[in-house]
Amino acid sequence: MVVCVCNAIRESDVRQCARGGCLTPCQAFRSLGRTPKCGQCASVARTIINEERAAA
């Protein structure tokens, strides 16, 4: 699933960032070398990160 259309970030990218220690969507963007644009994806990215943290 595409999480961020503006930056072509997929769900698997966000999950990998969370497993790598990213705690926020902004940290995930930085770790992928991208910057947030419209912000529509932040809540979905945050949910994915929280799911990964809960499963760890």
All heavy atoms as atom14 arrays in JSON, in Angstrom:
{
  "sequence": "MVVCVCNAIRESDVRQCARGGCLTPCQAFRSLGRTPKCGQCASVARTIINEERAAA",
  "atom14_mask": [
    [1, 1, 1, 1, 1, 1, 1, 1, 0, 0, 0, 0, 0, 0],
    [1, 1, 1, 1, 1, 1, 1, 0, 0, 0, 0, 0, 0, 0],
    [1, 1, 1, 1, 1, 1, 1, 0, 0, 0, 0, 0, 0, 0],
    [1, 1, 1, 1, 1, 1, 0, 0, 0, 0, 0, 0, 0, 0],
    [1, 1, 1, 1, 1, 1, 1, 0, 0, 0, 0, 0, 0, 0],
    [1, 1, 1, 1, 1, 1, 0, 0, 0, 0, 0, 0, 0, 0],
    [1, 1, 1, 1, 1, 1, 1, 1, 0, 0, 0, 0, 0, 0],
    [1, 1, 1, 1, 1, 0, 0, 0, 0, 0, 0, 0, 0, 0],
    [1, 1, 1, 1, 1, 1, 1, 1, 0, 0, 0, 0, 0, 0],
    [1, 1, 1, 1, 1, 1, 1, 1, 1, 1, 1, 0, 0, 0],
    [1, 1, 1, 1, 1, 1, 1, 1, 1, 0, 0, 0, 0, 0],
    [1, 1, 1, 1, 1, 1, 0, 0, 0, 0, 0, 0, 0, 0],
    [1, 1, 1, 1, 1, 1, 1, 1, 0, 0, 0, 0, 0, 0],
    [1, 1, 1, 1, 1, 1, 1, 0, 0, 0, 0, 0, 0, 0],
    [1, 1, 1, 1, 1, 1, 1, 1, 1, 1, 1, 0, 0, 0],
    [1, 1, 1, 1, 1, 1, 1, 1, 1, 0, 0, 0, 0, 0],
    [1, 1, 1, 1, 1, 1, 0, 0, 0, 0, 0, 0, 0, 0],
    [1, 1, 1, 1, 1, 0, 0, 0, 0, 0, 0, 0, 0, 0],
    [1, 1, 1, 1, 1, 1, 1, 1, 1, 1, 1, 0, 0, 0],
    [1, 1, 1, 1, 0, 0, 0, 0, 0, 0, 0, 0, 0, 0],
    [1, 1, 1, 1, 0, 0, 0, 0, 0, 0, 0, 0, 0, 0],
    [1, 1, 1, 1, 1, 1, 0, 0, 0, 0, 0, 0, 0, 0],
    [1, 1, 1, 1, 1, 1, 1, 1, 0, 0, 0, 0, 0, 0],
    [1, 1, 1, 1, 1, 1, 1, 0, 0, 0, 0, 0, 0, 0],
    [1, 1, 1, 1, 1, 1, 1, 0, 0, 0, 0, 0, 0, 0],
    [1, 1, 1, 1, 1, 1, 0, 0, 0, 0, 0, 0, 0, 0],
    [1, 1, 1, 1, 1, 1, 1, 1, 1, 0, 0, 0, 0, 0],
    [1, 1, 1, 1, 1, 0, 0, 0, 0, 0, 0, 0, 0, 0],
    [1, 1, 1, 1, 1, 1, 1, 1, 1, 1, 1, 0, 0, 0],
    [1, 1, 1, 1, 1, 1, 1, 1, 1, 1, 1, 0, 0, 0],
    [1, 1, 1, 1, 1, 1, 0, 0, 0, 0, 0, 0, 0, 0],
    [1, 1, 1, 1, 1, 1, 1, 1, 0, 0, 0, 0, 0, 0],
    [1, 1, 1, 1, 0, 0, 0, 0, 0, 0, 0, 0, 0, 0],
    [1, 1, 1, 1, 1, 1, 1, 1, 1, 1, 1, 0, 0, 0],
    [1, 1, 1, 1, 1, 1, 1, 0, 0, 0, 0, 0, 0, 0],
    [1, 1, 1, 1, 1, 1, 1, 0, 0, 0, 0, 0, 0, 0],
    [1, 1, 1, 1, 1, 1, 1, 1, 1, 0, 0, 0, 0, 0],
    [1, 1, 1, 1, 1, 1, 0, 0, 0, 0, 0, 0, 0, 0],
    [1, 1, 1, 1, 0, 0, 0, 0, 0, 0, 0, 0, 0, 0],
    [1, 1, 1, 1, 1, 1, 1, 1, 1, 0, 0, 0, 0, 0],
    [1, 1, 1, 1, 1, 1, 0, 0, 0, 0, 0, 0, 0, 0],
    [1, 1, 1, 1, 1, 0, 0, 0, 0, 0, 0, 0, 0, 0],
    [1, 1, 1, 1, 1, 1, 0, 0, 0, 0, 0, 0, 0, 0],
    [1, 1, 1, 1, 1, 1, 1, 0, 0, 0, 0, 0, 0, 0],
    [1, 1, 1, 1, 1, 0, 0, 0, 0, 0, 0, 0, 0, 0],
    [1, 1, 1, 1, 1, 1, 1, 1, 1, 1, 1, 0, 0, 0],
    [1, 1, 1, 1, 1, 1, 1, 0, 0, 0, 0, 0, 0, 0],
    [1, 1, 1, 1, 1, 1, 1, 1, 0, 0, 0, 0, 0, 0],
    [1, 1, 1, 1, 1, 1, 1, 1, 0, 0, 0, 0, 0, 0],
    [1, 1, 1, 1, 1, 1, 1, 1, 0, 0, 0, 0, 0, 0],
    [1, 1, 1, 1, 1, 1, 1, 1, 1, 0, 0, 0, 0, 0],
    [1, 1, 1, 1, 1, 1, 1, 1, 1, 0, 0, 0, 0, 0],
    [1, 1, 1, 1, 1, 1, 1, 1, 1, 1, 1, 0, 0, 0],
    [1, 1, 1, 1, 1, 0, 0, 0, 0, 0, 0, 0, 0, 0],
    [1, 1, 1, 1, 1, 0, 0, 0, 0, 0, 0, 0, 0, 0],
    [1, 1, 1, 1, 1, 0, 0, 0, 0, 0, 0, 0, 0, 0]
  ],
  "atom14_positions": [
    [[0.85, -1.17, 0.0], [0.0, 0.0, 0.0], [0.9, 1.24, 0.0], [1.91, 1.28, 0.69], [-0.88, -0.01, 1.25], [-1.63, 1.28, 1.48], [-2.74, 1.24, 2.89], [-1.63, 1.62, 4.22], [0.0, 0.0, 0.0], [0.0, 0.0, 0.0], [0.0, 0.0, 0.0], [0.0, 0.0, 0.0], [0.0, 0.0, 0.0], [0.0, 0.0, 0.0]],
    [[0.5, 2.24, -0.75], [1.21, 3.51, -0.76], [0.68, 4.35, 0.4], [-0.51, 4.61, 0.5], [1.04, 4.25, -2.1], [1.67, 5.63, -2.03], [1.63, 3.45, -3.24], [0.0, 0.0, 0.0], [0.0, 0.0, 0.0], [0.0, 0.0, 0.0], [0.0, 0.0, 0.0], [0.0, 0.0, 0.0], [0.0, 0.0, 0.0], [0.0, 0.0, 0.0]],
    [[1.59, 4.78, 1.27], [1.22, 5.6, 2.42], [1.3, 7.07, 2.04], [0.42, 7.85, 2.36], [2.15, 5.3, 3.62], [1.9, 6.27, 4.75], [1.96, 3.86, 4.08], [0.0, 0.0, 0.0], [0.0, 0.0, 0.0], [0.0, 0.0, 0.0], [0.0, 0.0, 0.0], [0.0, 0.0, 0.0], [0.0, 0.0, 0.0], [0.0, 0.0, 0.0]],
    [[2.37, 7.44, 1.35], [2.59, 8.84, 0.97], [2.7, 8.93, -0.55], [3.71, 8.51, -1.13], [3.86, 9.38, 1.63], [4.27, 11.06, 1.14], [0.0, 0.0, 0.0], [0.0, 0.0, 0.0], [0.0, 0.0, 0.0], [0.0, 0.0, 0.0], [0.0, 0.0, 0.0], [0.0, 0.0, 0.0], [0.0, 0.0, 0.0], [0.0, 0.0, 0.0]],
    [[1.69, 9.5, -1.16], [1.67, 9.66, -2.61], [2.71, 10.69, -3.03], [3.41, 10.51, -4.04], [0.26, 10.05, -3.09], [0.25, 10.35, -4.57], [-0.73, 8.96, -2.77], [0.0, 0.0, 0.0], [0.0, 0.0, 0.0], [0.0, 0.0, 0.0], [0.0, 0.0, 0.0], [0.0, 0.0, 0.0], [0.0, 0.0, 0.0], [0.0, 0.0, 0.0]],
    [[2.85, 11.77, -2.27], [3.78, 12.85, -2.62], [5.22, 12.35, -2.75], [5.97, 12.83, -3.6], [3.73, 13.96, -1.59], [2.15, 14.79, -1.42], [0.0, 0.0, 0.0], [0.0, 0.0, 0.0], [0.0, 0.0, 0.0], [0.0, 0.0, 0.0], [0.0, 0.0, 0.0], [0.0, 0.0, 0.0], [0.0, 0.0, 0.0], [0.0, 0.0, 0.0]],
    [[5.61, 11.42, -1.88], [6.99, 10.94, -1.84], [7.12, 9.47, -2.24], [8.2, 8.9, -2.11], [7.56, 11.12, -0.44], [7.89, 12.55, -0.14], [8.79, 13.12, -0.74], [7.16, 13.16, 0.77], [0.0, 0.0, 0.0], [0.0, 0.0, 0.0], [0.0, 0.0, 0.0], [0.0, 0.0, 0.0], [0.0, 0.0, 0.0], [0.0, 0.0, 0.0]],
    [[6.05, 8.86, -2.68], [6.05, 7.45, -3.1], [6.62, 6.55, -2.0], [7.5, 5.72, -2.24], [6.81, 7.27, -4.4], [0.0, 0.0, 0.0], [0.0, 0.0, 0.0], [0.0, 0.0, 0.0], [0.0, 0.0, 0.0], [0.0, 0.0, 0.0], [0.0, 0.0, 0.0], [0.0, 0.0, 0.0], [0.0, 0.0, 0.0], [0.0, 0.0, 0.0]],
    [[6.11, 6.72, -0.79], [6.53, 5.9, 0.35], [5.48, 4.82, 0.58], [4.3, 5.11, 0.71], [6.72, 6.75, 1.62], [7.84, 7.78, 1.39], [7.03, 5.87, 2.82], [8.0, 8.76, 2.51], [0.0, 0.0, 0.0], [0.0, 0.0, 0.0], [0.0, 0.0, 0.0], [0.0, 0.0, 0.0], [0.0, 0.0, 0.0], [0.0, 0.0, 0.0]],
    [[5.95, 3.59, 0.64], [5.05, 2.46, 0.81], [4.96, 2.07, 2.29], [5.82, 2.42, 3.08], [5.55, 1.28, -0.02], [5.65, 1.62, -1.51], [6.18, 0.51, -2.35], [5.24, -0.56, -2.67], [4.1, -0.44, -3.33], [3.69, 0.72, -3.72], [3.34, -1.48, -3.59], [0.0, 0.0, 0.0], [0.0, 0.0, 0.0], [0.0, 0.0, 0.0]],
    [[3.94, 1.31, 2.59], [3.75, 0.83, 3.96], [4.98, 0.05, 4.44], [5.43, 0.22, 5.57], [2.51, -0.07, 4.03], [2.26, -0.64, 5.39], [1.03, -1.54, 5.44], [0.27, -1.6, 4.45], [0.84, -2.18, 6.49], [0.0, 0.0, 0.0], [0.0, 0.0, 0.0], [0.0, 0.0, 0.0], [0.0, 0.0, 0.0], [0.0, 0.0, 0.0]],
    [[5.54, -0.76, 3.57], [6.71, -1.55, 3.96], [7.9, -0.65, 4.31], [8.69, -0.99, 5.19], [7.1, -2.52, 2.84], [7.36, -1.82, 1.63], [0.0, 0.0, 0.0], [0.0, 0.0, 0.0], [0.0, 0.0, 0.0], [0.0, 0.0, 0.0], [0.0, 0.0, 0.0], [0.0, 0.0, 0.0], [0.0, 0.0, 0.0], [0.0, 0.0, 0.0]],
    [[8.02, 0.51, 3.64], [9.08, 1.46, 3.98], [8.9, 2.0, 5.39], [9.86, 2.09, 6.16], [9.09, 2.65, 3.0], [9.35, 2.25, 1.56], [10.11, 1.28, 1.34], [8.78, 2.9, 0.66], [0.0, 0.0, 0.0], [0.0, 0.0, 0.0], [0.0, 0.0, 0.0], [0.0, 0.0, 0.0], [0.0, 0.0, 0.0], [0.0, 0.0, 0.0]],
    [[7.67, 2.37, 5.72], [7.37, 2.93, 7.05], [7.61, 1.86, 8.11], [8.19, 2.14, 9.17], [5.94, 3.48, 7.12], [5.63, 3.99, 8.52], [5.73, 4.59, 6.1], [0.0, 0.0, 0.0], [0.0, 0.0, 0.0], [0.0, 0.0, 0.0], [0.0, 0.0, 0.0], [0.0, 0.0, 0.0], [0.0, 0.0, 0.0], [0.0, 0.0, 0.0]],
    [[7.19, 0.64, 7.84], [7.4, -0.45, 8.81], [8.89, -0.69, 9.05], [9.34, -0.88, 10.18], [6.71, -1.72, 8.36], [5.21, -1.63, 8.44], [4.5, -2.95, 8.23], [3.06, -2.76, 8.24], [2.32, -2.61, 9.32], [2.89, -2.67, 10.52], [1.02, -2.43, 9.24], [0.0, 0.0, 0.0], [0.0, 0.0, 0.0], [0.0, 0.0, 0.0]],
    [[9.68, -0.66, 7.99], [11.12, -0.85, 8.11], [11.73, 0.28, 8.94], [12.6, 0.03, 9.78], [11.75, -0.91, 6.73], [13.23, -1.17, 6.76], [13.81, -1.32, 5.36], [13.1, -1.33, 4.37], [15.12, -1.43, 5.3], [0.0, 0.0, 0.0], [0.0, 0.0, 0.0], [0.0, 0.0, 0.0], [0.0, 0.0, 0.0], [0.0, 0.0, 0.0]],
    [[11.29, 1.5, 8.71], [11.79, 2.63, 9.5], [11.46, 2.46, 10.98], [12.3, 2.72, 11.85], [11.18, 3.94, 8.99], [11.79, 4.47, 7.39], [0.0, 0.0, 0.0], [0.0, 0.0, 0.0], [0.0, 0.0, 0.0], [0.0, 0.0, 0.0], [0.0, 0.0, 0.0], [0.0, 0.0, 0.0], [0.0, 0.0, 0.0], [0.0, 0.0, 0.0]],
    [[10.24, 2.02, 11.26], [9.83, 1.81, 12.65], [10.68, 0.73, 13.3], [11.11, 0.87, 14.45], [8.35, 1.44, 12.72], [0.0, 0.0, 0.0], [0.0, 0.0, 0.0], [0.0, 0.0, 0.0], [0.0, 0.0, 0.0], [0.0, 0.0, 0.0], [0.0, 0.0, 0.0], [0.0, 0.0, 0.0], [0.0, 0.0, 0.0], [0.0, 0.0, 0.0]],
    [[10.94, -0.33, 12.57], [11.8, -1.4, 13.11], [13.23, -0.91, 13.32], [13.95, -1.44, 14.17], [11.81, -2.6, 12.16], [10.5, -3.34, 12.14], [10.54, -4.54, 11.19], [9.2, -4.9, 10.81], [8.78, -5.05, 9.57], [9.61, -4.89, 8.56], [7.53, -5.37, 9.32], [0.0, 0.0, 0.0], [0.0, 0.0, 0.0], [0.0, 0.0, 0.0]],
    [[13.61, 0.09, 12.55], [14.95, 0.66, 12.68], [15.07, 1.72, 13.76], [16.13, 2.3, 13.95], [0.0, 0.0, 0.0], [0.0, 0.0, 0.0], [0.0, 0.0, 0.0], [0.0, 0.0, 0.0], [0.0, 0.0, 0.0], [0.0, 0.0, 0.0], [0.0, 0.0, 0.0], [0.0, 0.0, 0.0], [0.0, 0.0, 0.0], [0.0, 0.0, 0.0]],
    [[13.95, 2.0, 14.45], [14.01, 2.92, 15.58], [13.28, 4.24, 15.4], [13.25, 5.05, 16.33], [0.0, 0.0, 0.0], [0.0, 0.0, 0.0], [0.0, 0.0, 0.0], [0.0, 0.0, 0.0], [0.0, 0.0, 0.0], [0.0, 0.0, 0.0], [0.0, 0.0, 0.0], [0.0, 0.0, 0.0], [0.0, 0.0, 0.0], [0.0, 0.0, 0.0]],
    [[12.7, 4.5, 14.24], [11.95, 5.74, 14.05], [10.69, 5.71, 14.9], [9.97, 4.71, 14.91], [11.57, 5.93, 12.58], [12.98, 6.21, 11.51], [0.0, 0.0, 0.0], [0.0, 0.0, 0.0], [0.0, 0.0, 0.0], [0.0, 0.0, 0.0], [0.0, 0.0, 0.0], [0.0, 0.0, 0.0], [0.0, 0.0, 0.0], [0.0, 0.0, 0.0]],
    [[10.45, 6.8, 15.61], [9.3, 6.87, 16.51], [8.2, 7.78, 15.99], [7.08, 7.75, 16.52], [9.76, 7.37, 17.89], [10.85, 6.56, 18.57], [11.27, 7.23, 19.87], [10.39, 5.14, 18.81], [0.0, 0.0, 0.0], [0.0, 0.0, 0.0], [0.0, 0.0, 0.0], [0.0, 0.0, 0.0], [0.0, 0.0, 0.0], [0.0, 0.0, 0.0]],
    [[8.5, 8.58, 14.98], [7.53, 9.53, 14.45], [7.57, 9.5, 12.92], [8.57, 9.07, 12.32], [7.83, 10.97, 14.89], [9.07, 11.39, 14.31], [7.89, 11.08, 16.41], [0.0, 0.0, 0.0], [0.0, 0.0, 0.0], [0.0, 0.0, 0.0], [0.0, 0.0, 0.0], [0.0, 0.0, 0.0], [0.0, 0.0, 0.0], [0.0, 0.0, 0.0]],
    [[6.5, 9.98, 12.28], [6.52, 10.08, 10.82], [7.68, 10.96, 10.32], [8.32, 10.62, 9.33], [5.17, 10.69, 10.48], [4.28, 10.22, 11.58], [5.16, 10.26, 12.8], [0.0, 0.0, 0.0], [0.0, 0.0, 0.0], [0.0, 0.0, 0.0], [0.0, 0.0, 0.0], [0.0, 0.0, 0.0], [0.0, 0.0, 0.0], [0.0, 0.0, 0.0]],
    [[7.97, 12.05, 11.01], [9.07, 12.93, 10.59], [10.41, 12.19, 10.61], [11.23, 12.35, 9.7], [9.13, 14.17, 11.45], [7.83, 15.36, 11.08], [0.0, 0.0, 0.0], [0.0, 0.0, 0.0], [0.0, 0.0, 0.0], [0.0, 0.0, 0.0], [0.0, 0.0, 0.0], [0.0, 0.0, 0.0], [0.0, 0.0, 0.0], [0.0, 0.0, 0.0]],
    [[10.63, 11.38, 11.62], [11.87, 10.6, 11.68], [11.92, 9.6, 10.53], [12.98, 9.37, 9.95], [11.97, 9.87, 13.02], [12.26, 10.77, 14.18], [12.28, 10.02, 15.5], [11.89, 8.86, 15.61], [12.72, 10.72, 16.55], [0.0, 0.0, 0.0], [0.0, 0.0, 0.0], [0.0, 0.0, 0.0], [0.0, 0.0, 0.0], [0.0, 0.0, 0.0]],
    [[10.78, 9.01, 10.2], [10.73, 8.06, 9.09], [11.06, 8.77, 7.78], [11.84, 8.24, 6.97], [9.36, 7.39, 9.01], [0.0, 0.0, 0.0], [0.0, 0.0, 0.0], [0.0, 0.0, 0.0], [0.0, 0.0, 0.0], [0.0, 0.0, 0.0], [0.0, 0.0, 0.0], [0.0, 0.0, 0.0], [0.0, 0.0, 0.0], [0.0, 0.0, 0.0]],
    [[10.49, 9.94, 7.55], [10.8, 10.71, 6.35], [12.29, 10.98, 6.26], [12.91, 10.78, 5.21], [10.05, 12.04, 6.34], [8.67, 11.96, 5.76], [7.56, 11.84, 6.57], [8.48, 12.03, 4.39], [6.29, 11.77, 6.05], [7.21, 11.97, 3.85], [6.11, 11.84, 4.67], [0.0, 0.0, 0.0], [0.0, 0.0, 0.0], [0.0, 0.0, 0.0]],
    [[12.87, 11.45, 7.36], [14.31, 11.77, 7.36], [15.15, 10.54, 7.06], [16.12, 10.61, 6.31], [14.72, 12.39, 8.68], [14.41, 13.86, 8.78], [15.11, 14.52, 9.95], [14.69, 14.01, 11.25], [13.66, 14.47, 11.94], [12.94, 15.47, 11.48], [13.34, 13.94, 13.1], [0.0, 0.0, 0.0], [0.0, 0.0, 0.0], [0.0, 0.0, 0.0]],
    [[14.77, 9.41, 7.65], [15.57, 8.2, 7.44], [15.48, 7.71, 6.0], [16.38, 7.04, 5.52], [15.15, 7.1, 8.4], [13.92, 6.54, 8.04], [0.0, 0.0, 0.0], [0.0, 0.0, 0.0], [0.0, 0.0, 0.0], [0.0, 0.0, 0.0], [0.0, 0.0, 0.0], [0.0, 0.0, 0.0], [0.0, 0.0, 0.0], [0.0, 0.0, 0.0]],
    [[14.4, 8.09, 5.31], [14.25, 7.73, 3.9], [14.81, 8.8, 2.96], [14.74, 8.66, 1.75], [12.76, 7.5, 3.58], [12.14, 6.28, 4.26], [10.62, 6.32, 4.13], [12.7, 4.99, 3.68], [0.0, 0.0, 0.0], [0.0, 0.0, 0.0], [0.0, 0.0, 0.0], [0.0, 0.0, 0.0], [0.0, 0.0, 0.0], [0.0, 0.0, 0.0]],
    [[15.33, 9.88, 3.55], [15.9, 10.94, 2.74], [14.86, 11.8, 2.03], [15.14, 12.39, 0.99], [0.0, 0.0, 0.0], [0.0, 0.0, 0.0], [0.0, 0.0, 0.0], [0.0, 0.0, 0.0], [0.0, 0.0, 0.0], [0.0, 0.0, 0.0], [0.0, 0.0, 0.0], [0.0, 0.0, 0.0], [0.0, 0.0, 0.0], [0.0, 0.0, 0.0]],
    [[13.68, 11.88, 2.63], [12.6, 12.65, 2.03], [12.06, 13.66, 3.02], [12.33, 13.58, 4.21], [11.5, 11.71, 1.57], [12.05, 10.7, 0.56], [10.94, 9.96, -0.13], [11.48, 9.01, -1.08], [11.36, 7.71, -0.98], [10.71, 7.18, 0.04], [11.87, 6.91, -1.89], [0.0, 0.0, 0.0], [0.0, 0.0, 0.0], [0.0, 0.0, 0.0]],
    [[11.28, 14.62, 2.53], [10.67, 15.62, 3.39], [9.16, 15.58, 3.23], [8.66, 15.36, 2.12], [11.17, 17.04, 3.06], [10.92, 17.3, 1.69], [12.65, 17.18, 3.34], [0.0, 0.0, 0.0], [0.0, 0.0, 0.0], [0.0, 0.0, 0.0], [0.0, 0.0, 0.0], [0.0, 0.0, 0.0], [0.0, 0.0, 0.0], [0.0, 0.0, 0.0]],
    [[8.42, 15.8, 4.31], [6.96, 15.82, 4.22], [6.51, 16.97, 3.32], [7.14, 18.02, 3.28], [6.5, 16.06, 5.66], [7.68, 15.78, 6.52], [8.89, 15.99, 5.68], [0.0, 0.0, 0.0], [0.0, 0.0, 0.0], [0.0, 0.0, 0.0], [0.0, 0.0, 0.0], [0.0, 0.0, 0.0], [0.0, 0.0, 0.0], [0.0, 0.0, 0.0]],
    [[5.42, 16.74, 2.62], [4.87, 17.79, 1.76], [3.49, 18.19, 2.25], [3.36, 19.14, 3.0], [4.87, 17.32, 0.31], [6.28, 17.1, -0.18], [6.35, 16.86, -1.64], [7.73, 16.64, -1.98], [8.59, 16.45, -2.69], [0.0, 0.0, 0.0], [0.0, 0.0, 0.0], [0.0, 0.0, 0.0], [0.0, 0.0, 0.0], [0.0, 0.0, 0.0]],
    [[2.46, 17.48, 1.87], [1.09, 17.91, 2.22], [0.67, 17.48, 3.63], [-0.23, 18.07, 4.21], [0.09, 17.43, 1.18], [-0.28, 15.66, 1.26], [0.0, 0.0, 0.0], [0.0, 0.0, 0.0], [0.0, 0.0, 0.0], [0.0, 0.0, 0.0], [0.0, 0.0, 0.0], [0.0, 0.0, 0.0], [0.0, 0.0, 0.0], [0.0, 0.0, 0.0]],
    [[1.28, 16.42, 4.18], [0.96, 15.97, 5.53], [-0.24, 15.03, 5.64], [-0.55, 14.57, 6.74], [0.0, 0.0, 0.0], [0.0, 0.0, 0.0], [0.0, 0.0, 0.0], [0.0, 0.0, 0.0], [0.0, 0.0, 0.0], [0.0, 0.0, 0.0], [0.0, 0.0, 0.0], [0.0, 0.0, 0.0], [0.0, 0.0, 0.0], [0.0, 0.0, 0.0]],
    [[-0.89, 14.72, 4.54], [-2.06, 13.84, 4.58], [-1.72, 12.44, 5.09], [-2.58, 11.76, 5.63], [-2.67, 13.72, 3.17], [-3.21, 15.0, 2.62], [-4.65, 15.25, 3.02], [-5.37, 14.31, 3.31], [-5.04, 16.49, 3.04], [0.0, 0.0, 0.0], [0.0, 0.0, 0.0], [0.0, 0.0, 0.0], [0.0, 0.0, 0.0], [0.0, 0.0, 0.0]],
    [[-0.5, 12.03, 4.96], [-0.1, 10.67, 5.31], [0.33, 10.51, 6.77], [0.53, 9.39, 7.23], [1.05, 10.22, 4.41], [2.53, 11.24, 4.58], [0.0, 0.0, 0.0], [0.0, 0.0, 0.0], [0.0, 0.0, 0.0], [0.0, 0.0, 0.0], [0.0, 0.0, 0.0], [0.0, 0.0, 0.0], [0.0, 0.0, 0.0], [0.0, 0.0, 0.0]],
    [[0.48, 11.6, 7.49], [1.06, 11.54, 8.83], [0.29, 10.62, 9.77], [0.9, 9.83, 10.51], [1.16, 12.94, 9.43], [0.0, 0.0, 0.0], [0.0, 0.0, 0.0], [0.0, 0.0, 0.0], [0.0, 0.0, 0.0], [0.0, 0.0, 0.0], [0.0, 0.0, 0.0], [0.0, 0.0, 0.0], [0.0, 0.0, 0.0], [0.0, 0.0, 0.0]],
    [[-1.03, 10.69, 9.76], [-1.8, 9.85, 10.7], [-1.68, 8.37, 10.35], [-1.58, 7.53, 11.25], [-3.26, 10.29, 10.74], [-3.87, 10.11, 9.49], [0.0, 0.0, 0.0], [0.0, 0.0, 0.0], [0.0, 0.0, 0.0], [0.0, 0.0, 0.0], [0.0, 0.0, 0.0], [0.0, 0.0, 0.0], [0.0, 0.0, 0.0], [0.0, 0.0, 0.0]],
    [[-1.66, 8.04, 9.07], [-1.52, 6.64, 8.66], [-0.12, 6.15, 9.02], [0.04, 5.05, 9.56], [-1.79, 6.48, 7.15], [-1.49, 5.07, 6.69], [-3.22, 6.86, 6.82], [0.0, 0.0, 0.0], [0.0, 0.0, 0.0], [0.0, 0.0, 0.0], [0.0, 0.0, 0.0], [0.0, 0.0, 0.0], [0.0, 0.0, 0.0], [0.0, 0.0, 0.0]],
    [[0.89, 6.97, 8.75], [2.26, 6.59, 9.08], [2.42, 6.39, 10.57], [3.07, 5.44, 11.02], [3.24, 7.65, 8.56], [0.0, 0.0, 0.0], [0.0, 0.0, 0.0], [0.0, 0.0, 0.0], [0.0, 0.0, 0.0], [0.0, 0.0, 0.0], [0.0, 0.0, 0.0], [0.0, 0.0, 0.0], [0.0, 0.0, 0.0], [0.0, 0.0, 0.0]],
    [[1.82, 7.28, 11.36], [1.9, 7.17, 12.82], [1.27, 5.86, 13.29], [1.8, 5.18, 14.18], [1.21, 8.37, 13.47], [1.39, 8.43, 14.96], [0.83, 9.72, 15.57], [1.59, 10.88, 15.11], [1.14, 11.8, 14.25], [-0.07, 11.72, 13.76], [1.89, 12.81, 13.9], [0.0, 0.0, 0.0], [0.0, 0.0, 0.0], [0.0, 0.0, 0.0]],
    [[0.14, 5.49, 12.72], [-0.54, 4.23, 13.08], [0.35, 3.03, 12.77], [0.48, 2.11, 13.59], [-1.88, 4.11, 12.33], [-2.72, 5.2, 12.71], [-2.56, 2.79, 12.63], [0.0, 0.0, 0.0], [0.0, 0.0, 0.0], [0.0, 0.0, 0.0], [0.0, 0.0, 0.0], [0.0, 0.0, 0.0], [0.0, 0.0, 0.0], [0.0, 0.0, 0.0]],
    [[0.98, 3.05, 11.61], [1.87, 1.95, 11.22], [3.05, 1.85, 12.17], [3.42, 0.76, 12.62], [2.34, 2.12, 9.76], [1.14, 1.97, 8.82], [3.44, 1.13, 9.42], [1.41, 2.41, 7.39], [0.0, 0.0, 0.0], [0.0, 0.0, 0.0], [0.0, 0.0, 0.0], [0.0, 0.0, 0.0], [0.0, 0.0, 0.0], [0.0, 0.0, 0.0]],
    [[3.64, 2.99, 12.5], [4.77, 3.01, 13.42], [4.35, 2.47, 14.79], [5.05, 1.65, 15.39], [5.36, 4.43, 13.53], [6.04, 4.81, 12.22], [6.33, 4.53, 14.71], [6.4, 6.28, 12.09], [0.0, 0.0, 0.0], [0.0, 0.0, 0.0], [0.0, 0.0, 0.0], [0.0, 0.0, 0.0], [0.0, 0.0, 0.0], [0.0, 0.0, 0.0]],
    [[3.19, 2.9, 15.27], [2.7, 2.41, 16.57], [2.45, 0.91, 16.54], [2.7, 0.21, 17.53], [1.45, 3.17, 16.98], [1.74, 4.6, 17.37], [2.88, 4.96, 17.67], [0.72, 5.44, 17.34], [0.0, 0.0, 0.0], [0.0, 0.0, 0.0], [0.0, 0.0, 0.0], [0.0, 0.0, 0.0], [0.0, 0.0, 0.0], [0.0, 0.0, 0.0]],
    [[1.91, 0.39, 15.44], [1.7, -1.06, 15.3], [3.01, -1.81, 15.41], [3.1, -2.84, 16.09], [1.05, -1.39, 13.96], [-0.4, -1.02, 13.85], [-0.95, -1.22, 12.45], [-0.19, -1.67, 11.54], [-2.14, -0.93, 12.23], [0.0, 0.0, 0.0], [0.0, 0.0, 0.0], [0.0, 0.0, 0.0], [0.0, 0.0, 0.0], [0.0, 0.0, 0.0]],
    [[4.03, -1.31, 14.72], [5.33, -1.97, 14.75], [5.95, -1.92, 16.14], [6.54, -2.89, 16.6], [6.28, -1.35, 13.73], [5.97, -1.73, 12.31], [6.09, -3.22, 12.05], [7.04, -3.87, 12.56], [5.24, -3.76, 11.33], [0.0, 0.0, 0.0], [0.0, 0.0, 0.0], [0.0, 0.0, 0.0], [0.0, 0.0, 0.0], [0.0, 0.0, 0.0]],
    [[5.82, -0.79, 16.8], [6.37, -0.66, 18.16], [5.66, -1.6, 19.13], [6.28, -2.18, 20.01], [6.26, 0.78, 18.63], [7.19, 1.7, 17.85], [7.13, 3.12, 18.32], [7.68, 3.18, 19.67], [7.33, 4.1, 20.57], [6.45, 5.02, 20.26], [7.87, 4.11, 21.76], [0.0, 0.0, 0.0], [0.0, 0.0, 0.0], [0.0, 0.0, 0.0]],
    [[4.34, -1.75, 18.97], [3.56, -2.63, 19.85], [3.95, -4.11, 19.62], [3.92, -4.9, 20.56], [2.07, -2.43, 19.63], [0.0, 0.0, 0.0], [0.0, 0.0, 0.0], [0.0, 0.0, 0.0], [0.0, 0.0, 0.0], [0.0, 0.0, 0.0], [0.0, 0.0, 0.0], [0.0, 0.0, 0.0], [0.0, 0.0, 0.0], [0.0, 0.0, 0.0]],
    [[4.29, -4.43, 18.39], [4.63, -5.81, 18.07], [6.06, -6.18, 18.47], [6.39, -7.36, 18.55], [4.46, -6.04, 16.55], [0.0, 0.0, 0.0], [0.0, 0.0, 0.0], [0.0, 0.0, 0.0], [0.0, 0.0, 0.0], [0.0, 0.0, 0.0], [0.0, 0.0, 0.0], [0.0, 0.0, 0.0], [0.0, 0.0, 0.0], [0.0, 0.0, 0.0]],
    [[6.87, -5.18, 18.74], [8.29, -5.44, 19.07], [8.45, -6.01, 20.47], [7.68, -5.94, 21.32], [9.1, -4.15, 18.95], [0.0, 0.0, 0.0], [0.0, 0.0, 0.0], [0.0, 0.0, 0.0], [0.0, 0.0, 0.0], [0.0, 0.0, 0.0], [0.0, 0.0, 0.0], [0.0, 0.0, 0.0], [0.0, 0.0, 0.0], [0.0, 0.0, 0.0]]
  ]
}
